[in-house]
Amino acid sequence: MAELEPREEEVLEGEQLEEEQQEEDQGFFGSLQDQFGAAPWWIISFVFHGLLLLLLGLLSMVVMKSQSDETVITTDLAKSKPPEYDEKKPRDIFKNPVETPDKDNPVEHPIIPHEKVEDTTHNETEDDMDTHTARGDPNAISDLPLGGLGVNAAIGLGGGGAGCFGQRNGGGKKRALMAGGGGKATESAVEAALRWLARHQEEDGHWDSMKYGASSKCDTAMTGFAVLAFLGAGHTEKAGKYRDNVQRGVYWLISKQNNEGRVLAEGDGPIGYNHAIAGLALAEAAGMARVPDTVRAAQAAVDYSVNIHQDPGAGGSDKKGWRYNPKQPGDMSVTGWFIMQLKSAKIAGLKVDPSGFQGAINFLDSVEVEKANPNEPYSGHRYGYQPGRVLSKHRNTAMGLLGRMFLGWKREDLQGGVEYMIKEGGVPNWGNVDMYYWYYAALVCFQQGGEIWKKWNEAMKPTLCDNQRRGGDEDGSWDPVGAFGDRWGRVGSTALGCLCLEVYYRYLPMYR
């Protein structure tokens, strides 16, 4: 039995192994006990948690340092469903388009321009603007004598910056709006109109005229009108929450340009109206964003207007105006749009043959009508439709006056003509809608300033703001009623109404 008892050294060895196993089982807390001996457990717990908090703090500092040293740029190219339109949502006003992130206006129907358009905050000109939208060349010098004045003058004599692309965004826009007599109501109406146009743009970038009430197809002109409305509020191919709409609209216009530079979609007519309005939109887009493809297209459109479409006059050396088809004797209605195209092209820095402007002056001279009664209080500068044809006195006079302003005539020389225009056509009134007249007359009265502008503006604001559609699919649009409303439908009426309410900042005042 004694042999079964373990030897003393074996017992000691077993006890030693057991003690080592217990030490391993005690782990971190066991080692703490060995370090602190008989210290109370609350002290050990305090020290442990302090060390744990210290480690967590060091770890967070390392993570923050790592994040601050690295810039990760991601681009989500996937399409996202646009938010549902809410007609009750408050309209944004005084918002700088450049500050609007892309995600607020997802691109539903993206296109691929000829050349990649790069978003930038770089000023395209030396104009001191709040954002990078260019105002255009304030000098725009013309080297031809301006009919009867006997001087070589700037386009827009009297203010240096006449006809420049205004203060269309940022703080400058807000100041111009308030100085001109606009406000929250007018900007709310502009924003609502732009939303309607954006919602009703076709997938390929154009606006369908007949789909929205036009009596005949004029998609080229209506797309030009819509693009001008977006540009007028400061949205360009590079900036603004509606830049996708501008990009697609401009791209569609360019796609309808032929080798001669004419812009006309198949089935649209007449050529003159469609091309001139589209050319005007391209010129403004080119001047504001300087996208190379747009600049080239705008230049080609100008070359077509001057070299191919303009009435060459007797023997081809005495140019005059423009009409429906190339080289026809001009009329005031079509010529008005061509003058605006060439003016904007000049401001945008494009090359415009001086003969184009001289032809415009020749035409205006040919349709200027002397007052029938020498005792009339309204003197000078009233215009007919064609030489010997006095139609729509108020409308044609408005077009002629704006042409004179843009070509350098002085305000005091035009005062009588402006007073005559108001006498014949009146001020905006929804009982006698004439968006065509209102568009030109708003620009004329704004430039003329003084009591004439005050009278016009006080009538225009409630007429347009109070009669803009609210609710449903037509929210933000104007009904295509009144003179020419059936010609261009809801798209044209909405774009022109929007342009009227952008008058405060669309062009710089030339006489003040």
JONORHU-V510795 format. One record per residue. N is the residue number from 1. RES is the residue in one letter. PHI is phi in whole degrees, 0 to 359 (NA if undefined). BURIAL is 1 if it has 9 or more other C-alpha atoms within 8 Angstrom, else 0. D_CENTER is the distance of its C-alpha to the mean C-alpha in Angstrom with 2 decimals. Layout:
n->N res->RES phi->PHI burial->BURIAL d_center->D_CENTER
n->N res->RES phi->PHI burial->BURIAL d_center->D_CENTER
This chain:
n->1 res->M phi->NA burial->0 d_center->109.21
n->2 res->A phi->296 burial->0 d_center->108.77
n->3 res->E phi->289 burial->0 d_center->107.11
n->4 res->L phi->282 burial->0 d_center->104.24
n->5 res->E phi->289 burial->0 d_center->103.21
n->6 res->P phi->291 burial->0 d_center->100.35
n->7 res->R phi->289 burial->0 d_center->101.11
n->8 res->E phi->298 burial->0 d_center->99.98
n->9 res->E phi->292 burial->0 d_center->97.62
n->10 res->E phi->291 burial->0 d_center->95.96
n->11 res->V phi->295 burial->1 d_center->95.35
n->12 res->L phi->298 burial->0 d_center->93.89
n->13 res->E phi->297 burial->0 d_center->91.62
n->14 res->G phi->296 burial->0 d_center->90.38
n->15 res->E phi->295 burial->0 d_center->89.65
n->16 res->Q phi->295 burial->0 d_center->87.73
n->17 res->L phi->296 burial->0 d_center->85.50
n->18 res->E phi->293 burial->0 d_center->84.87
n->19 res->E phi->295 burial->0 d_center->83.84
n->20 res->E phi->296 burial->0 d_center->81.40
n->21 res->Q phi->296 burial->0 d_center->79.85
n->22 res->Q phi->295 burial->0 d_center->79.42
n->23 res->E phi->298 burial->1 d_center->77.66
n->24 res->E phi->295 burial->0 d_center->75.16
n->25 res->D phi->290 burial->0 d_center->74.60
n->26 res->Q phi->293 burial->1 d_center->73.92
n->27 res->G phi->62 burial->0 d_center->70.81
n->28 res->F phi->295 burial->0 d_center->68.45
n->29 res->F phi->294 burial->0 d_center->69.97
n->30 res->G phi->297 burial->1 d_center->73.48
n->31 res->S phi->292 burial->1 d_center->72.68
n->32 res->L phi->299 burial->1 d_center->71.35
n->33 res->Q phi->296 burial->1 d_center->74.66
n->34 res->D phi->295 burial->0 d_center->76.54
n->35 res->Q phi->288 burial->0 d_center->74.53
n->36 res->F phi->262 burial->0 d_center->74.86
n->37 res->G phi->64 burial->0 d_center->78.26
n->38 res->A phi->267 burial->0 d_center->79.23
n->39 res->A phi->300 burial->0 d_center->76.18
n->40 res->P phi->298 burial->0 d_center->74.97
n->41 res->W phi->293 burial->0 d_center->72.27
n->42 res->W phi->293 burial->0 d_center->69.89
n->43 res->I phi->290 burial->0 d_center->69.83
n->44 res->I phi->298 burial->1 d_center->69.19
n->45 res->S phi->297 burial->0 d_center->66.37
n->46 res->F phi->298 burial->0 d_center->64.80
n->47 res->V phi->295 burial->0 d_center->64.94
n->48 res->F phi->298 burial->0 d_center->63.54
n->49 res->H phi->292 burial->0 d_center->60.55
n->50 res->G phi->297 burial->0 d_center->59.90
n->51 res->L phi->297 burial->0 d_center->59.88
n->52 res->L phi->296 burial->0 d_center->57.57
n->53 res->L phi->297 burial->0 d_center->55.02
n->54 res->L phi->298 burial->0 d_center->55.26
n->55 res->L phi->297 burial->0 d_center->54.55
n->56 res->L phi->295 burial->0 d_center->51.53
n->57 res->G phi->297 burial->0 d_center->50.11
n->58 res->L phi->298 burial->0 d_center->50.61
n->59 res->L phi->295 burial->0 d_center->48.96
n->60 res->S phi->294 burial->0 d_center->45.79
n->61 res->M phi->295 burial->0 d_center->45.56
n->62 res->V phi->294 burial->0 d_center->45.77
n->63 res->V phi->294 burial->0 d_center->42.99
n->64 res->M phi->296 burial->0 d_center->40.66
n->65 res->K phi->299 burial->0 d_center->41.52
n->66 res->S phi->295 burial->0 d_center->40.73
n->67 res->Q phi->290 burial->0 d_center->37.30
n->68 res->S phi->288 burial->0 d_center->36.42
n->69 res->D phi->274 burial->0 d_center->37.48
n->70 res->E phi->237 burial->0 d_center->35.35
n->71 res->T phi->245 burial->0 d_center->31.57
n->72 res->V phi->253 burial->0 d_center->30.83
n->73 res->I phi->250 burial->0 d_center->27.44
n->74 res->T phi->239 burial->0 d_center->26.96
n->75 res->T phi->231 burial->0 d_center->24.40
n->76 res->D phi->262 burial->0 d_center->24.48
n->77 res->L phi->268 burial->0 d_center->23.63
n->78 res->A phi->287 burial->0 d_center->25.09
n->79 res->K phi->291 burial->0 d_center->23.16
n->80 res->S phi->233 burial->0 d_center->23.21
n->81 res->K phi->289 burial->0 d_center->23.24
n->82 res->P phi->294 burial->0 d_center->20.19
n->83 res->P phi->296 burial->0 d_center->21.32
n->84 res->E phi->297 burial->0 d_center->22.73
n->85 res->Y phi->287 burial->0 d_center->20.65
n->86 res->D phi->243 burial->0 d_center->22.30
n->87 res->E phi->293 burial->0 d_center->21.87
n->88 res->K phi->269 burial->0 d_center->23.81
n->89 res->K phi->294 burial->0 d_center->21.62
n->90 res->P phi->302 burial->0 d_center->20.44
n->91 res->R phi->278 burial->0 d_center->16.85
n->92 res->D phi->284 burial->0 d_center->15.10
n->93 res->I phi->227 burial->0 d_center->14.22
n->94 res->F phi->57 burial->0 d_center->13.75
n->95 res->K phi->265 burial->0 d_center->12.63
n->96 res->N phi->289 burial->1 d_center->11.26
n->97 res->P phi->302 burial->1 d_center->8.71
n->98 res->V phi->293 burial->1 d_center->10.78
n->99 res->E phi->274 burial->0 d_center->13.84
n->100 res->T phi->274 burial->1 d_center->13.21
n->101 res->P phi->290 burial->0 d_center->15.67
n->102 res->D phi->300 burial->0 d_center->15.37
n->103 res->K phi->295 burial->0 d_center->18.15
n->104 res->D phi->284 burial->0 d_center->16.28
n->105 res->N phi->219 burial->1 d_center->14.30
n->106 res->P phi->299 burial->1 d_center->16.81
n->107 res->V phi->276 burial->1 d_center->16.22
n->108 res->E phi->276 burial->0 d_center->18.55
n->109 res->H phi->232 burial->0 d_center->18.48
n->110 res->P phi->293 burial->0 d_center->17.81
n->111 res->I phi->234 burial->0 d_center->18.06
n->112 res->I phi->248 burial->0 d_center->19.54
n->113 res->P phi->294 burial->0 d_center->17.78
n->114 res->H phi->303 burial->0 d_center->20.29
n->115 res->E phi->232 burial->0 d_center->19.98
n->116 res->K phi->298 burial->0 d_center->19.01
n->117 res->V phi->270 burial->0 d_center->15.62
n->118 res->E phi->260 burial->0 d_center->16.59
n->119 res->D phi->291 burial->0 d_center->14.73
n->120 res->T phi->205 burial->0 d_center->15.58
n->121 res->T phi->252 burial->0 d_center->15.49
n->122 res->H phi->281 burial->0 d_center->16.94
n->123 res->N phi->293 burial->1 d_center->15.87
n->124 res->E phi->281 burial->1 d_center->15.40
n->125 res->T phi->229 burial->0 d_center->17.05
n->126 res->E phi->271 burial->0 d_center->19.57
n->127 res->D phi->298 burial->0 d_center->17.43
n->128 res->D phi->273 burial->0 d_center->18.28
n->129 res->M phi->262 burial->1 d_center->14.96
n->130 res->D phi->291 burial->0 d_center->14.90
n->131 res->T phi->231 burial->1 d_center->12.68
n->132 res->H phi->272 burial->1 d_center->12.28
n->133 res->T phi->294 burial->1 d_center->9.27
n->134 res->A phi->282 burial->1 d_center->11.41
n->135 res->R phi->268 burial->1 d_center->12.26
n->136 res->G phi->98 burial->1 d_center->14.35
n->137 res->D phi->280 burial->1 d_center->18.09
n->138 res->P phi->288 burial->1 d_center->19.50
n->139 res->N phi->270 burial->1 d_center->22.74
n->140 res->A phi->42 burial->1 d_center->21.96
n->141 res->I phi->291 burial->0 d_center->25.68
n->142 res->S phi->253 burial->1 d_center->27.21
n->143 res->D phi->256 burial->0 d_center->30.83
n->144 res->L phi->245 burial->0 d_center->31.93
n->145 res->P phi->292 burial->1 d_center->33.70
n->146 res->L phi->273 burial->1 d_center->31.65
n->147 res->G phi->342 burial->1 d_center->33.81
n->148 res->G phi->88 burial->0 d_center->36.72
n->149 res->L phi->277 burial->0 d_center->35.50
n->150 res->G phi->69 burial->0 d_center->37.38
n->151 res->V phi->225 burial->0 d_center->35.06
n->152 res->N phi->265 burial->1 d_center->32.77
n->153 res->A phi->228 burial->1 d_center->29.64
n->154 res->A phi->287 burial->1 d_center->26.06
n->155 res->I phi->293 burial->1 d_center->23.50
n->156 res->G phi->99 burial->1 d_center->22.86
n->157 res->L phi->299 burial->1 d_center->26.34
n->158 res->G phi->112 burial->1 d_center->26.95
n->159 res->G phi->219 burial->1 d_center->24.15
n->160 res->G phi->75 burial->1 d_center->23.48
n->161 res->G phi->258 burial->1 d_center->19.73
n->162 res->A phi->303 burial->1 d_center->19.36
n->163 res->G phi->85 burial->1 d_center->16.34
n->164 res->C phi->299 burial->1 d_center->14.53
n->165 res->F phi->282 burial->1 d_center->10.80
n->166 res->G phi->59 burial->1 d_center->11.82
n->167 res->Q phi->251 burial->1 d_center->11.51
n->168 res->R phi->270 burial->1 d_center->7.93
n->169 res->N phi->202 burial->1 d_center->8.95
n->170 res->G phi->66 burial->1 d_center->12.38
n->171 res->G phi->297 burial->0 d_center->15.62
n->172 res->G phi->299 burial->1 d_center->14.82
n->173 res->K phi->296 burial->1 d_center->12.35
n->174 res->K phi->296 burial->1 d_center->15.19
n->175 res->R phi->295 burial->0 d_center->17.75
n->176 res->A phi->295 burial->1 d_center->16.14
n->177 res->L phi->298 burial->1 d_center->15.71
n->178 res->M phi->292 burial->1 d_center->19.36
n->179 res->A phi->295 burial->0 d_center->20.66
n->180 res->G phi->275 burial->0 d_center->19.31
n->181 res->G phi->104 burial->0 d_center->20.73
n->182 res->G phi->271 burial->1 d_center->17.99
n->183 res->G phi->178 burial->0 d_center->18.46
n->184 res->K phi->298 burial->0 d_center->18.32
n->185 res->A phi->295 burial->0 d_center->18.98
n->186 res->T phi->291 burial->1 d_center->16.13
n->187 res->E phi->290 burial->1 d_center->13.54
n->188 res->S phi->297 burial->1 d_center->15.37
n->189 res->A phi->293 burial->1 d_center->15.09
n->190 res->V phi->298 burial->1 d_center->11.33
n->191 res->E phi->298 burial->1 d_center->11.18
n->192 res->A phi->295 burial->1 d_center->13.98
n->193 res->A phi->295 burial->1 d_center->12.54
n->194 res->L phi->295 burial->1 d_center->9.50
n->195 res->R phi->296 burial->1 d_center->12.34
n->196 res->W phi->297 burial->1 d_center->14.43
n->197 res->L phi->298 burial->1 d_center->12.19
n->198 res->A phi->296 burial->1 d_center->11.75
n->199 res->R phi->290 burial->0 d_center->15.52
n->200 res->H phi->249 burial->0 d_center->16.48
n->201 res->Q phi->282 burial->1 d_center->14.89
n->202 res->E phi->285 burial->0 d_center->17.89
n->203 res->E phi->302 burial->0 d_center->18.97
n->204 res->D phi->276 burial->0 d_center->18.63
n->205 res->G phi->111 burial->1 d_center->14.98
n->206 res->H phi->262 burial->1 d_center->15.66
n->207 res->W phi->249 burial->1 d_center->16.06
n->208 res->D phi->273 burial->1 d_center->19.74
n->209 res->S phi->293 burial->1 d_center->20.52
n->210 res->M phi->288 burial->1 d_center->24.17
n->211 res->K phi->297 burial->0 d_center->23.76
n->212 res->Y phi->238 burial->1 d_center->22.26
n->213 res->G phi->102 burial->1 d_center->24.66
n->214 res->A phi->289 burial->1 d_center->24.16
n->215 res->S phi->282 burial->1 d_center->27.61
n->216 res->S phi->213 burial->0 d_center->26.94
n->217 res->K phi->287 burial->1 d_center->24.69
n->218 res->C phi->213 burial->1 d_center->21.62
n->219 res->D phi->298 burial->1 d_center->19.22
n->220 res->T phi->298 burial->1 d_center->17.93
n->221 res->A phi->294 burial->1 d_center->16.92
n->222 res->M phi->292 burial->1 d_center->15.53
n->223 res->T phi->294 burial->1 d_center->13.37
n->224 res->G phi->299 burial->1 d_center->12.17
n->225 res->F phi->302 burial->1 d_center->11.61
n->226 res->A phi->297 burial->1 d_center->9.67
n->227 res->V phi->299 burial->1 d_center->7.30
n->228 res->L phi->299 burial->1 d_center->7.08
n->229 res->A phi->296 burial->1 d_center->6.57
n->230 res->F phi->294 burial->1 d_center->3.47
n->231 res->L phi->299 burial->1 d_center->2.57
n->232 res->G phi->299 burial->1 d_center->5.12
n->233 res->A phi->265 burial->1 d_center->4.68
n->234 res->G phi->95 burial->1 d_center->3.82
n->235 res->H phi->271 burial->1 d_center->2.55
n->236 res->T phi->230 burial->1 d_center->4.64
n->237 res->E phi->291 burial->1 d_center->8.09
n->238 res->K phi->246 burial->1 d_center->9.61
n->239 res->A phi->221 burial->1 d_center->8.06
n->240 res->G phi->103 burial->1 d_center->7.19
n->241 res->K phi->290 burial->1 d_center->9.21
n->242 res->Y phi->255 burial->1 d_center->7.27
n->243 res->R phi->294 burial->1 d_center->7.34
n->244 res->D phi->297 burial->1 d_center->10.49
n->245 res->N phi->296 burial->1 d_center->9.30
n->246 res->V phi->293 burial->1 d_center->7.13
n->247 res->Q phi->303 burial->1 d_center->10.30
n->248 res->R phi->291 burial->1 d_center->12.64
n->249 res->G phi->295 burial->1 d_center->11.37
n->250 res->V phi->296 burial->1 d_center->11.51
n->251 res->Y phi->299 burial->1 d_center->14.74
n->252 res->W phi->295 burial->1 d_center->16.24
n->253 res->L phi->300 burial->1 d_center->15.79
n->254 res->I phi->298 burial->1 d_center->17.42
n->255 res->S phi->293 burial->0 d_center->20.11
n->256 res->K phi->261 burial->1 d_center->21.06
n->257 res->Q phi->268 burial->1 d_center->21.71
n->258 res->N phi->266 burial->0 d_center->25.44
n->259 res->N phi->295 burial->0 d_center->27.51
n->260 res->E phi->280 burial->0 d_center->27.38
n->261 res->G phi->101 burial->1 d_center->23.59
n->262 res->R phi->289 burial->1 d_center->23.33
n->263 res->V phi->251 burial->1 d_center->20.52
n->264 res->L phi->197 burial->1 d_center->22.15
n->265 res->A phi->281 burial->0 d_center->22.71
n->266 res->E phi->299 burial->0 d_center->26.34
n->267 res->G phi->91 burial->0 d_center->27.49
n->268 res->D phi->277 burial->1 d_center->24.75
n->269 res->G phi->189 burial->1 d_center->26.05
n->270 res->P phi->284 burial->0 d_center->26.54
n->271 res->I phi->298 burial->1 d_center->25.22
n->272 res->G phi->307 burial->1 d_center->24.23
n->273 res->Y phi->302 burial->1 d_center->21.65
n->274 res->N phi->299 burial->1 d_center->20.05
n->275 res->H phi->294 burial->1 d_center->20.02
n->276 res->A phi->297 burial->1 d_center->18.85
n->277 res->I phi->291 burial->1 d_center->15.78
n->278 res->A phi->296 burial->1 d_center->14.95
n->279 res->G phi->297 burial->1 d_center->15.83
n->280 res->L phi->297 burial->1 d_center->13.57
n->281 res->A phi->298 burial->1 d_center->10.48
n->282 res->L phi->295 burial->1 d_center->12.07
n->283 res->A phi->296 burial->1 d_center->12.87
n->284 res->E phi->293 burial->1 d_center->9.51
n->285 res->A phi->298 burial->1 d_center->8.35
n->286 res->A phi->296 burial->1 d_center->11.79
n->287 res->G phi->290 burial->1 d_center->11.75
n->288 res->M phi->273 burial->1 d_center->8.84
n->289 res->A phi->237 burial->1 d_center->10.05
n->290 res->R phi->58 burial->1 d_center->13.50
n->291 res->V phi->287 burial->1 d_center->14.14
n->292 res->P phi->307 burial->0 d_center->17.65
n->293 res->D phi->296 burial->0 d_center->17.66
n->294 res->T phi->291 burial->1 d_center->14.58
n->295 res->V phi->299 burial->1 d_center->16.23
n->296 res->R phi->296 burial->0 d_center->19.47
n->297 res->A phi->294 burial->1 d_center->18.24
n->298 res->A phi->297 burial->1 d_center->16.57
n->299 res->Q phi->294 burial->1 d_center->19.88
n->300 res->A phi->297 burial->1 d_center->21.94
n->301 res->A phi->294 burial->1 d_center->20.24
n->302 res->V phi->296 burial->1 d_center->21.07
n->303 res->D phi->299 burial->1 d_center->24.58
n->304 res->Y phi->297 burial->1 d_center->25.12
n->305 res->S phi->300 burial->1 d_center->24.11
n->306 res->V phi->275 burial->1 d_center->26.55
n->307 res->N phi->269 burial->0 d_center->29.28
n->308 res->I phi->241 burial->1 d_center->29.63
n->309 res->H phi->271 burial->1 d_center->28.19
n->310 res->Q phi->295 burial->1 d_center->28.94
n->311 res->D phi->299 burial->1 d_center->32.30
n->312 res->P phi->286 burial->1 d_center->34.63
n->313 res->G phi->73 burial->1 d_center->37.00
n->314 res->A phi->295 burial->0 d_center->40.73
n->315 res->G phi->69 burial->0 d_center->41.79
n->316 res->G phi->77 burial->0 d_center->38.25
n->317 res->S phi->242 burial->0 d_center->38.34
n->318 res->D phi->225 burial->1 d_center->37.03
n->319 res->K phi->299 burial->1 d_center->33.48
n->320 res->K phi->225 burial->1 d_center->32.02
n->321 res->G phi->264 burial->1 d_center->29.17
n->322 res->W phi->225 burial->1 d_center->27.66
n->323 res->R phi->218 burial->1 d_center->28.41
n->324 res->Y phi->298 burial->1 d_center->28.25
n->325 res->N phi->243 burial->1 d_center->30.02
n->326 res->P phi->305 burial->1 d_center->30.55
n->327 res->K phi->69 burial->1 d_center->32.80
n->328 res->Q phi->288 burial->1 d_center->33.39
n->329 res->P phi->303 burial->1 d_center->34.03
n->330 res->G phi->286 burial->1 d_center->30.78
n->331 res->D phi->230 burial->1 d_center->29.78
n->332 res->M phi->295 burial->1 d_center->27.61
n->333 res->S phi->297 burial->1 d_center->25.19
n->334 res->V phi->287 burial->1 d_center->24.23
n->335 res->T phi->300 burial->1 d_center->24.65
n->336 res->G phi->304 burial->1 d_center->22.10
n->337 res->W phi->290 burial->1 d_center->19.25
n->338 res->F phi->292 burial->1 d_center->20.81
n->339 res->I phi->299 burial->1 d_center->21.08
n->340 res->M phi->296 burial->1 d_center->17.37
n->341 res->Q phi->299 burial->1 d_center->16.81
n->342 res->L phi->294 burial->1 d_center->19.44
n->343 res->K phi->299 burial->1 d_center->18.31
n->344 res->S phi->295 burial->1 d_center->14.77
n->345 res->A phi->297 burial->1 d_center->16.59
n->346 res->K phi->296 burial->1 d_center->19.02
n->347 res->I phi->297 burial->1 d_center->16.59
n->348 res->A phi->285 burial->1 d_center->14.96
n->349 res->G phi->88 burial->1 d_center->18.52
n->350 res->L phi->278 burial->1 d_center->19.49
n->351 res->K phi->272 burial->0 d_center->23.04
n->352 res->V phi->237 burial->1 d_center->23.72
n->353 res->D phi->301 burial->0 d_center->27.38
n->354 res->P phi->305 burial->1 d_center->28.57
n->355 res->S phi->297 burial->0 d_center->30.42
n->356 res->G phi->296 burial->1 d_center->27.21
n->357 res->F phi->292 burial->1 d_center->26.66
n->358 res->Q phi->297 burial->1 d_center->30.38
n->359 res->G phi->297 burial->1 d_center->30.48
n->360 res->A phi->298 burial->1 d_center->27.82
n->361 res->I phi->296 burial->1 d_center->30.02
n->362 res->N phi->302 burial->1 d_center->33.08
n->363 res->F phi->294 burial->1 d_center->31.65
n->364 res->L phi->301 burial->1 d_center->30.64
n->365 res->D phi->299 burial->0 d_center->34.15
n->366 res->S phi->286 burial->0 d_center->35.64
n->367 res->V phi->251 burial->1 d_center->34.07
n->368 res->E phi->288 burial->1 d_center->34.48
n->369 res->V phi->250 burial->1 d_center->37.02
n->370 res->E phi->285 burial->0 d_center->39.68
n->371 res->K phi->294 burial->1 d_center->40.47
n->372 res->A phi->290 burial->0 d_center->43.44
n->373 res->N phi->248 burial->0 d_center->45.22
n->374 res->P phi->297 burial->0 d_center->45.72
n->375 res->N phi->271 burial->0 d_center->46.14
n->376 res->E phi->297 burial->0 d_center->42.64
n->377 res->P phi->286 burial->0 d_center->40.80
n->378 res->Y phi->262 burial->1 d_center->37.53
n->379 res->S phi->254 burial->1 d_center->37.90
n->380 res->G phi->67 burial->1 d_center->36.14
n->381 res->H phi->52 burial->1 d_center->32.88
n->382 res->R phi->237 burial->1 d_center->32.75
n->383 res->Y phi->228 burial->1 d_center->31.81
n->384 res->G phi->260 burial->1 d_center->33.04
n->385 res->Y phi->277 burial->1 d_center->31.75
n->386 res->Q phi->218 burial->1 d_center->34.00
n->387 res->P phi->305 burial->0 d_center->37.01
n->388 res->G phi->85 burial->0 d_center->39.55
n->389 res->R phi->239 burial->0 d_center->37.31
n->390 res->V phi->258 burial->1 d_center->36.02
n->391 res->L phi->241 burial->0 d_center->33.87
n->392 res->S phi->44 burial->0 d_center->31.38
n->393 res->K phi->308 burial->1 d_center->32.11
n->394 res->H phi->292 burial->1 d_center->29.37
n->395 res->R phi->291 burial->1 d_center->26.56
n->396 res->N phi->292 burial->1 d_center->27.74
n->397 res->T phi->294 burial->1 d_center->28.42
n->398 res->A phi->300 burial->1 d_center->24.88
n->399 res->M phi->295 burial->1 d_center->23.66
n->400 res->G phi->296 burial->1 d_center->26.41
n->401 res->L phi->296 burial->1 d_center->25.81
n->402 res->L phi->296 burial->1 d_center->22.14
n->403 res->G phi->300 burial->1 d_center->23.36
n->404 res->R phi->299 burial->1 d_center->26.08
n->405 res->M phi->300 burial->1 d_center->23.82
n->406 res->F phi->291 burial->1 d_center->21.55
n->407 res->L phi->260 burial->1 d_center->24.79
n->408 res->G phi->114 burial->1 d_center->26.46
n->409 res->W phi->285 burial->1 d_center->28.59
n->410 res->K phi->278 burial->1 d_center->29.64
n->411 res->R phi->299 burial->1 d_center->28.80
n->412 res->E phi->296 burial->0 d_center->32.48
n->413 res->D phi->286 burial->0 d_center->33.10
n->414 res->L phi->259 burial->1 d_center->30.47
n->415 res->Q phi->305 burial->1 d_center->31.46
n->416 res->G phi->298 burial->1 d_center->33.98
n->417 res->G phi->296 burial->1 d_center->31.64
n->418 res->V phi->293 burial->1 d_center->29.06
n->419 res->E phi->298 burial->1 d_center->31.93
n->420 res->Y phi->295 burial->1 d_center->33.15
n->421 res->M phi->302 burial->1 d_center->29.80
n->422 res->I phi->293 burial->1 d_center->29.82
n->423 res->K phi->299 burial->0 d_center->33.49
n->424 res->E phi->281 burial->0 d_center->32.98
n->425 res->G phi->257 burial->1 d_center->29.77
n->426 res->G phi->73 burial->0 d_center->29.80
n->427 res->V phi->252 burial->1 d_center->27.02
n->428 res->P phi->306 burial->1 d_center->24.95
n->429 res->N phi->207 burial->1 d_center->27.36
n->430 res->W phi->294 burial->0 d_center->26.91
n->431 res->G phi->282 burial->0 d_center->30.37
n->432 res->N phi->215 burial->0 d_center->29.25
n->433 res->V phi->286 burial->1 d_center->25.71
n->434 res->D phi->209 burial->1 d_center->24.23
n->435 res->M phi->301 burial->1 d_center->20.43
n->436 res->Y phi->298 burial->1 d_center->20.76
n->437 res->Y phi->296 burial->1 d_center->22.72
n->438 res->W phi->299 burial->1 d_center->20.68
n->439 res->Y phi->300 burial->1 d_center->17.47
n->440 res->Y phi->292 burial->1 d_center->19.43
n->441 res->A phi->293 burial->1 d_center->21.72
n->442 res->A phi->299 burial->1 d_center->19.12
n->443 res->L phi->295 burial->1 d_center->17.84
n->444 res->V phi->297 burial->1 d_center->21.53
n->445 res->C phi->294 burial->1 d_center->22.76
n->446 res->F phi->298 burial->1 d_center->20.16
n->447 res->Q phi->291 burial->1 d_center->21.13
n->448 res->Q phi->291 burial->1 d_center->24.77
n->449 res->G phi->71 burial->1 d_center->24.76
n->450 res->G phi->66 burial->0 d_center->27.99
n->451 res->E phi->294 burial->0 d_center->29.63
n->452 res->I phi->297 burial->1 d_center->27.90
n->453 res->W phi->293 burial->1 d_center->24.45
n->454 res->K phi->300 burial->1 d_center->26.07
n->455 res->K phi->296 burial->1 d_center->27.71
n->456 res->W phi->295 burial->1 d_center->24.64
n->457 res->N phi->294 burial->1 d_center->22.45
n->458 res->E phi->295 burial->0 d_center->25.31
n->459 res->A phi->272 burial->1 d_center->25.53
n->460 res->M phi->292 burial->1 d_center->21.88
n->461 res->K phi->301 burial->1 d_center->20.96
n->462 res->P phi->292 burial->1 d_center->23.76
n->463 res->T phi->298 burial->1 d_center->23.65
n->464 res->L phi->280 burial->1 d_center->20.13
n->465 res->C phi->292 burial->1 d_center->20.20
n->466 res->D phi->283 burial->0 d_center->23.75
n->467 res->N phi->251 burial->1 d_center->23.41
n->468 res->Q phi->284 burial->1 d_center->20.40
n->469 res->R phi->293 burial->1 d_center->21.88
n->470 res->R phi->231 burial->0 d_center->22.79
n->471 res->G phi->92 burial->0 d_center->24.21
n->472 res->G phi->73 burial->0 d_center->24.66
n->473 res->D phi->293 burial->0 d_center->22.52
n->474 res->E phi->268 burial->1 d_center->21.22
n->475 res->D phi->303 burial->1 d_center->20.03
n->476 res->G phi->95 burial->1 d_center->16.92
n->477 res->S phi->261 burial->1 d_center->17.45
n->478 res->W phi->244 burial->1 d_center->19.42
n->479 res->D phi->296 burial->1 d_center->22.60
n->480 res->P phi->280 burial->1 d_center->22.88
n->481 res->V phi->243 burial->0 d_center->25.71
n->482 res->G phi->80 burial->1 d_center->26.96
n->483 res->A phi->300 burial->1 d_center->26.72
n->484 res->F phi->68 burial->1 d_center->25.06
n->485 res->G phi->302 burial->1 d_center->23.80
n->486 res->D phi->285 burial->1 d_center->25.91
n->487 res->R phi->288 burial->0 d_center->24.63
n->488 res->W phi->244 burial->1 d_center->21.08
n->489 res->G phi->72 burial->1 d_center->21.63
n->490 res->R phi->294 burial->1 d_center->19.57
n->491 res->V phi->298 burial->1 d_center->16.36
n->492 res->G phi->294 burial->1 d_center->16.51
n->493 res->S phi->298 burial->1 d_center->17.71
n->494 res->T phi->291 burial->1 d_center->15.03
n->495 res->A phi->296 burial->1 d_center->12.12
n->496 res->L phi->292 burial->1 d_center->14.13
n->497 res->G phi->299 burial->1 d_center->15.07
n->498 res->C phi->297 burial->1 d_center->11.58
n->499 res->L phi->297 burial->1 d_center->10.95
n->500 res->C phi->300 burial->1 d_center->14.35
n->501 res->L phi->277 burial->1 d_center->13.61
n->502 res->E phi->265 burial->1 d_center->10.64
n->503 res->V phi->299 burial->1 d_center->13.35
n->504 res->Y phi->295 burial->1 d_center->14.43
n->505 res->Y phi->226 burial->1 d_center->11.84
n->506 res->R phi->290 burial->1 d_center->9.98
n->507 res->Y phi->235 burial->1 d_center->13.04
n->508 res->L phi->291 burial->1 d_center->15.82
n->509 res->P phi->297 burial->1 d_center->19.09
n->510 res->M phi->263 burial->1 d_center->21.47
n->511 res->Y phi->247 burial->1 d_center->24.72
n->512 res->R phi->236 burial->0 d_center->24.60
